[in-house]
Amino acid sequence: MTLAIVRDLRDQRVPASREELIDFETDVLAGFVLARSSAGLADGTIRSDMLQLEMMRRWFDRPLWEMEPADADVYFGKVLRDASPATRKGRASALTVYFQFLELRHAVELFNIVGRRVECPLDEINRPQLSVEVQLRVPPSEAEIEQLYAGWRDDLAVCRKFAPAARNYAAARLAADVGLRINEARRLDLEDVRWDVGRFGKLHVRHGKGARRRGPKPRLVPLINGADRSLHWYIEDVWGYFDLDHTRPGAPLFPSERKNQDGSCCRVTSDAFRYSLAEATVRHLPAWTGRLTPHVLRHYCASQLYRGGMSLLALQELLGHAWTGTTVRYVHVNHTHVEDAWVQGQQRATDRWKGLA
């Protein structure tokens, strides 16, 4: 019995052509999208991850599975050096998940085709910090918000286009009264207003923001805090200006002046709400120019309702938060424990000096 030299068949294979590698990379990305969809992620989240990968692929100019730790050092250390922490976090998360997919699904195939082992270029040394400090958003006072909306209401009597201006005002009122997100408001249909549910009526928010990027997360929002009156006014006196059929299924609650191919109104974009709020702030609350956003109005709503006696659990349900800890960060009133401790310390010091006297 003699020994013979055994040759590795992989040494005899024909290298993959450029066209084959392009097709393989396309198939891998398609499989990645399908796998993330199977995991239950929202379509917007999947599109965001693919956009992140596309931008990194464009900079690297080669398939991402060829990226080495040194390449990641250059990209995150120089190219994205001045980017916001949220941008760096999103880019690093997308890259990490993509390499996990490659390692689990295509490690053997990639080794056979390109002769390299799949390994994520981000490690414990060069991985961007994923902790992002929550931005502190202290909302305006109740008097300032009333000043803003009073001036905005006066503008409706002299504005050039009443219907769009009144529509934007009504959407902003929902943000301040019941903490509705702008993207949640713009996707409401007329039939989502349920006057027959609850004591004041409720909004069926079908496209609520989901936790852990698993949206949409539907919920019912009661029309409390005067939201029922403003919404009644909008539907009865404003909505008809857009020349819509209220019996048409899927008719938007906040329509645009632009038309679909069938002649119906399109759904308004979120930018229309943001721009109108910014313009109204410049005119009627100039001290908050550039700082008052629809999200700040959510903070104002939470603070006002908490000050009025609403519990944190009720606020959590109203705002659509998954955790009470998130709701706590929206409340900017009655946090006086530091001041109370200081007053108590001063009182103890005073009593001690009185005892010595």
Summary of the structure (lengths in Angstrom):
residues: 357
radius of gyration: 28.0
end to end distance: 108.5
largest distance: 108.5
contacts: 968
relative contact order: 0.08
helix: 59%
strand: 6%
